[in-house]
Amino acid sequence: MALPKAVYDREAPTANLVTTISGIITLVLAVLVALGVLTPEQSTEVGQHAMAILQAVVAIWSAIAGLVLIFKAKDS
């Protein structure tokens, strides 16, 4: 089961939603470290947890898309 190209496109790995969200998370963590809200060590841990959550969301999205295709897809 593949994700829709709007979410993840293997041919253009820098132009998809997963990469964009990962970049936003990284940027927010960098700003929080620069402002002194988080230490670099805390930032690493938070980043790892955030990426794990993002991967879980993508997996759930794939499962839901698969279920929808099972029941709603039409044969060609």
Order of alpha helices (4+ residues) and beta strands (2+ residues): alpha-alpha
